[in-house]
Amino acid sequence: DIQLTQAPSLLSASIGDRVTISCRASQDIYSYLAWYQQKPGKAPKLLIFGTSSLQSGVPSRFSGSGSGTEFTLTISSLQPEDCATYYCQQLNSYSLTFGGGTKVEIK
Amino acid sequence: QVQLQESGPGLVKPSQTLSLTCTVSGDSISSSNYYWNWIRQPAGKGLEWIGRIYTSGITHSKPSLRSRVTISIDTSKKQFSLRLTSVTAADTAVYYCARAPIVGITTGSLEYWGQGILVTVSS
């Protein structure tokens, strides 16, 4: 299986800060990388697909970048409603895998 | 608007079989442009993909669960199902169903999810 390692696992930032979450794959996954936001008691919500494409309805402060084995989710200006856990996910094999998650808190 | 809804028992005894169904509304389940997934999440932990099924009936599942997992689809009922045999307390989790497209760069992204159903394994 392809492993995804997210960093950091916990991130505390202030409103308006630029926030960056890293996702590293154990092998090349090309561009088949997605990002999700999950709030407590809710199903995950797709934010980014294909590494950098914004899902319809997602605020433009969210962006994704990367290629190969290194990927990044950026929130350009952190808002209170962005408090959540974020997961990366890959599909470049018969198995789909998720990263371990990054919890984003307001400082 | 596409909606998915999980259903099934919330309590399963150890060594028995967990059976869940996902009902799809708002779109066809028969389209070859999508596949249908099961994902689970133990309390306070991360997401774990269990497996998927194509409308053709082809399935793929996580290697460590493969021997216990069966996924099936009934297009006439707009449902797909999960069976997980020989359950233990480690299988206690919220179980989600989700749809993923098979179209270009959207491939594999889980665009629609059910609300999730808590399944507890306990005697």
Chai-1 contact restraints between the chains, C-beta under 6 A:
chainA,res_idxA,chainB,res_idxB,connection_type,confidence,min_distance_angstrom,max_distance_angstrom,comment,restraint_id
A,Y32,B,G108,contact,1.0,0.0,6.0,A-B,restraint_1
A,A34,B,S109,contact,1.0,0.0,6.0,A-B,restraint_2
A,A43,B,Y96,contact,1.0,0.0,6.0,A-B,restraint_3
A,A43,B,W113,contact,1.0,0.0,6.0,A-B,restraint_4
A,A43,B,Q115,contact,1.0,0.0,6.0,A-B,restraint_5
A,A43,B,G116,contact,1.0,0.0,6.0,A-B,restraint_6
A,L46,B,S109,contact,1.0,0.0,6.0,A-B,restraint_7
A,L46,B,E111,contact,1.0,0.0,6.0,A-B,restraint_8
A,F49,B,T106,contact,1.0,0.0,6.0,A-B,restraint_9
A,F49,B,S109,contact,1.0,0.0,6.0,A-B,restraint_10
A,G50,B,I105,contact,1.0,0.0,6.0,A-B,restraint_11
A,Y87,B,L47,contact,1.0,0.0,6.0,A-B,restraint_12
A,L91,B,G108,contact,1.0,0.0,6.0,A-B,restraint_13
A,Y94,B,H60,contact,1.0,0.0,6.0,A-B,restraint_14
A,S95,B,K62,contact,1.0,0.0,6.0,A-B,restraint_15
A,L96,B,W49,contact,1.0,0.0,6.0,A-B,restraint_16
A,F98,B,L47,contact,1.0,0.0,6.0,A-B,restraint_17
A,G100,B,G46,contact,1.0,0.0,6.0,A-B,restraint_18
A,G101,B,G46,contact,1.0,0.0,6.0,A-B,restraint_19
